[in-house]
Amino acid sequence: MNEQRLLVRQCRAKASVVLESWDHSGTRHVDRNELKRGFLGMGLALSDTDVSEIFEEYDVDRSGLIDINEFREMVREMNLP
């Protein structure tokens, strides 16, 4: 397996772990409150407007929840650790 593919796998695995830790309801999605609390746990206090903007950008299916694929895209685009 080449180095780039390994890095992609590791990033996906990390995103899954983070999503699971933020997902207090156990739905394998994060809602607005879970997202806000998750970022706060990283030291980033988001306003309700910030959260709305994130959902507008990354909740592509408009479910009102961020699923794992949407979450991975958010992490990738925001260059989150």
N, C-alpha and C positions, 0 to 999 in steps of 0.2 A: 504494500500500500504506500503510495507516495505521501510525502510530508504534508502537502496541502489538504489531501483528503482526510488525513489523520487530524489535522487542525480543525477542519469543518466538523468532524464527528465530536471532537472534544467540546467545541463551542455549543453544539446542539445539546450535548449532555448537560453542560453547565446551565444552559437556559432552562432545560427541563427541571433541574434541581431547584433553581431560583423560583420558577413558576410554582412548583409544588410547595415551597416554603411560604410563598405569598398567598396561596389558595387555602384560606382557613375553612372554607365551606366544603372542601373536598370534591369540587365539581370538575377539576382539571381545566378550569378557566379562572380568570380573575375578573371581579367586578370593579366598579369605580372605587369603592372603599378599600378593597384589598390592594389595588394598585397604589392608591395614595399612601396606605400604611406601609407597603413594601418599599416605596421610595423614601419614606420617612425613616425607615430602618436603615437605609443607606446614607442617611444624613441629608436628604433632599426633601425639603418641605414644599409640596406642590399646592397651589391654589386650586379651587374648584374649576377655574377657567383653564389652568394647565391640564388638569385631568380630562376635561371636555375636549381640549385640543388633541390630546393623545388618542382619545377614543375616536375622534373624527378622522384622524390620520390612519390608525392601525386596526380599528374594528371594521375590517373590510366587509364582513357579512352583516353588519349592523345588528348583531344579536344583543348588544349591550354588555357583552363579555369579550375579553381578550383570550383567545384560545392559544394553544402551544405554537401553532404556525405564525399567528399574528404576533405573539410575544417574541418569538425568535427574530422576526423581521424588525420589530421595534428595537430589540437589543442590538441587532446588527447595524441598523441605521443610526442609532443614537451613540454608537461606539461605547456601550456600557461594558464594564469589566466582566 
